[in-house]
Amino acid sequence: MKKTSIAIVEDNKDIREALELIIGMCDEYKLVCSCINGEEALINLPDYSPDVVMMDINLGGINGIECVRILKQSNPGTLFMMCTVLEEDEKIFEALSAGANGYMLKKTAPSKMLEAIKELCNGGAPMSGIIARKVVNVFQQKNDLALGANFEMIASLSPREKGVLDLLSKGFLYKEIGDQLELSTETIKKHLYRIYNKLHVRNRVEAINVYLKR
């Protein structure tokens, strides 16, 4: 059975050696490269094309996030798991945006770290519990803000505009809306023009999406 090839990028000697020992605990994995900084990683990792890279963030020179961003372009098949002490929201999302596939804290128990690598190889996106909660919280906050913005935009519509938009969301054509509201098609179009402006959208599909997510 082909072993999963692993590379480590870590500037702290003790931590690097600890990670090397963790990899050596599992017969499924094979350590192919261990780099002491980002510059060395950019030179050596492309030659090995490892299946998984365990990447620190603070590396002294070029940081791990930038390494991932660069290496991901030339090695799209390689999976990158950040292995760091950093828990800041900014660093988490910078790493994920750069192409990281997982985000584990260095204080993770060895057995959990090995499980995370396995999960990564099986198509998952392993994250330490505290990191996963931060990701969920950020997305929930963004969703709440979006819902609040939608509510405010819908509230800015006049009763007539809301009536037009409601019928539009139910699939009625302009003429059918006009017939129901006893308005001309041209008047309906004028209402829609104002609706689009107030909702900051460009067409009926986007307007309906805002209306349904209110």
C-alpha positions as CSV (number, residue, x, y, z in Angstrom):
1,M,0.0,0.0,0.0
2,K,1.3,3.4,-1.0
3,K,2.1,5.6,2.0
4,T,0.9,9.1,2.3
5,S,3.9,11.4,1.9
6,I,4.1,14.2,4.5
7,A,6.3,17.3,4.6
8,I,6.8,19.6,7.6
9,V,7.6,23.3,7.6
10,E,8.5,24.5,11.1
11,D,11.2,26.8,12.4
12,N,11.2,25.7,16.0
13,K,13.5,22.7,16.3
14,D,11.7,21.0,19.3
15,I,8.3,21.3,17.7
16,R,9.6,20.2,14.3
17,E,11.1,17.1,15.8
18,A,7.9,16.4,17.8
19,L,5.9,16.6,14.6
20,E,8.4,14.2,12.9
21,L,7.9,11.8,15.8
22,I,4.1,12.0,15.4
23,I,4.4,11.2,11.7
24,G,6.6,8.3,12.5
25,M,3.9,6.9,14.8
26,C,1.8,5.9,11.9
27,D,2.7,3.3,9.3
28,E,0.4,4.9,6.8
29,Y,2.5,8.0,6.5
30,K,6.0,8.7,5.3
31,L,8.0,11.9,6.1
32,V,9.7,13.0,2.9
33,C,10.8,16.5,3.8
34,S,11.3,18.7,6.8
35,C,12.0,22.4,6.3
36,I,13.2,25.0,8.8
37,N,11.7,28.0,7.1
38,G,9.5,29.3,4.3
39,E,12.4,30.0,1.9
40,E,13.6,26.4,2.2
41,A,10.1,25.1,1.7
42,L,9.6,27.0,-1.5
43,I,12.8,25.5,-2.9
44,N,12.4,21.9,-1.7
45,L,8.7,21.0,-1.6
46,P,8.1,21.2,-5.3
47,D,10.7,18.5,-5.8
48,Y,9.0,16.1,-3.4
49,S,5.3,17.0,-4.3
50,P,4.1,15.7,-0.9
51,D,0.5,14.6,-0.4
52,V,0.2,16.7,2.8
53,V,2.2,19.7,4.2
54,M,2.0,20.6,7.9
55,M,2.8,24.3,7.7
56,D,3.6,26.7,10.6
57,I,2.5,30.4,10.1
58,N,5.2,32.4,11.9
59,L,8.4,31.3,10.2
60,G,10.6,34.3,10.7
61,G,11.1,35.1,7.0
62,I,8.4,34.5,4.5
63,N,5.4,33.3,6.6
64,G,3.5,30.1,6.2
65,I,0.4,31.7,4.7
66,E,2.4,33.2,1.8
67,C,4.2,29.9,1.4
68,V,0.8,28.1,0.9
69,R,-0.4,30.8,-1.5
70,I,2.7,30.3,-3.7
71,L,3.0,26.5,-3.4
72,K,-0.6,25.9,-4.1
73,Q,-0.2,27.4,-7.6
74,S,2.5,25.0,-8.6
75,N,1.3,22.0,-6.5
76,P,-2.6,22.2,-6.6
77,G,-2.9,18.5,-5.6
78,T,-1.0,19.0,-2.3
79,L,-3.1,19.4,0.8
80,F,-1.9,22.1,3.3
81,M,-2.7,21.9,7.0
82,M,-1.7,24.9,9.1
83,C,-0.1,23.7,12.4
84,T,0.2,26.8,14.5
85,V,-0.3,28.5,17.9
86,L,-2.2,31.4,16.3
87,E,-6.0,31.5,17.0
88,E,-6.7,35.0,15.6
89,D,-9.7,35.2,13.2
90,E,-7.6,37.2,10.7
91,K,-4.9,34.5,10.5
92,I,-7.4,31.7,10.2
93,F,-9.2,33.3,7.2
94,E,-6.0,34.5,5.6
95,A,-4.7,30.9,5.7
96,L,-8.0,29.4,4.3
97,S,-8.2,32.0,1.6
98,A,-4.5,31.3,0.6
99,G,-5.5,27.6,0.0
100,A,-5.0,25.9,3.4
101,N,-7.2,22.8,3.7
102,G,-7.1,22.4,7.5
103,Y,-6.1,24.4,10.6
104,M,-4.8,22.7,13.7
105,L,-3.3,24.1,16.8
106,K,0.1,22.8,17.9
107,K,-1.3,21.9,21.4
108,T,-3.4,19.2,19.7
109,A,-2.7,15.7,21.1
110,P,-0.6,13.5,18.8
111,S,-3.5,11.0,18.2
112,K,-5.8,13.9,17.2
113,M,-3.2,15.3,14.9
114,L,-2.9,11.9,13.1
115,E,-6.7,11.7,12.9
116,A,-6.7,15.2,11.4
117,I,-4.2,14.2,8.7
118,K,-6.4,11.1,7.9
119,E,-9.5,13.3,7.7
120,L,-7.6,15.7,5.4
121,C,-6.6,12.9,3.0
122,N,-10.2,11.6,3.0
123,G,-11.5,14.9,1.7
124,G,-12.3,16.6,5.0
125,A,-11.2,20.0,6.3
126,P,-9.9,19.3,9.8
127,M,-9.8,22.1,12.4
128,S,-9.2,22.3,16.1
129,G,-12.5,22.7,18.0
130,I,-11.8,26.3,18.9
131,I,-10.9,27.2,15.3
132,A,-14.1,25.5,13.9
133,R,-16.2,27.5,16.4
134,K,-14.5,30.8,15.3
135,V,-15.2,30.0,11.6
136,V,-18.9,29.1,12.4
137,N,-19.3,32.3,14.5
138,V,-17.9,34.5,11.7
139,F,-20.2,33.1,9.1
140,Q,-23.2,33.4,11.4
141,Q,-22.4,37.0,12.1
142,K,-22.1,37.7,8.3
143,N,-25.4,35.9,7.8
144,D,-27.1,38.0,10.5
145,L,-25.7,41.2,9.0
146,A,-26.9,40.2,5.5
147,L,-30.4,39.4,6.9
148,G,-30.5,42.7,8.7
149,A,-29.5,44.6,5.6
150,N,-32.1,42.7,3.5
151,F,-34.8,43.6,6.1
152,E,-33.9,47.3,6.0
153,M,-33.9,47.4,2.2
154,I,-37.3,45.7,2.1
155,A,-38.6,48.1,4.7
156,S,-37.6,51.0,2.5
157,L,-40.1,49.9,-0.2
158,S,-43.5,51.6,-0.4
159,P,-46.6,49.3,0.1
160,R,-47.2,49.4,-3.6
161,E,-43.6,48.4,-4.4
162,K,-43.8,45.6,-1.9
163,G,-47.0,44.4,-3.6
164,V,-45.3,44.4,-7.0
165,L,-42.3,42.6,-5.6
166,D,-44.4,40.0,-3.8
167,L,-46.3,39.1,-7.1
168,L,-43.0,39.1,-8.9
169,S,-41.6,36.6,-6.5
170,K,-44.6,34.4,-7.1
171,G,-43.8,34.1,-10.8
172,F,-46.3,36.6,-12.3
173,L,-45.4,38.4,-15.5
174,Y,-45.4,42.2,-15.7
175,K,-48.8,42.2,-17.5
176,E,-50.3,39.8,-14.9
177,I,-49.0,42.0,-12.1
178,G,-50.5,45.0,-13.8
179,D,-53.9,43.3,-14.2
180,Q,-54.0,42.3,-10.5
181,L,-53.1,45.7,-9.3
182,E,-55.0,47.6,-12.0
183,L,-51.9,49.3,-13.3
184,S,-50.4,49.6,-16.8
185,T,-47.4,47.5,-17.7
186,E,-45.3,50.7,-18.0
187,T,-46.3,51.7,-14.4
188,I,-45.2,48.3,-13.2
189,K,-41.8,48.7,-15.0
190,K,-41.4,52.1,-13.3
191,H,-42.1,50.5,-9.9
192,L,-39.6,47.8,-10.6
193,Y,-37.0,50.4,-11.6
194,R,-37.4,52.0,-8.2
195,I,-37.4,48.6,-6.4
196,Y,-34.1,47.7,-8.1
197,N,-32.5,50.9,-7.0
198,K,-33.7,50.6,-3.4
199,L,-32.5,47.0,-3.2
200,H,-29.2,47.7,-5.0
201,V,-29.9,44.9,-7.5
202,R,-29.8,44.7,-11.3
203,N,-32.6,42.4,-12.3
204,R,-35.7,40.5,-11.1
205,V,-33.8,37.4,-10.0
206,E,-31.6,39.4,-7.7
207,A,-34.6,41.3,-6.4
208,I,-36.5,38.1,-5.6
209,N,-33.5,36.7,-3.8
210,V,-33.3,39.7,-1.5
211,Y,-37.1,39.6,-0.9
212,L,-37.1,35.8,-0.1
213,K,-34.1,36.2,2.3
214,R,-35.6,39.1,4.2
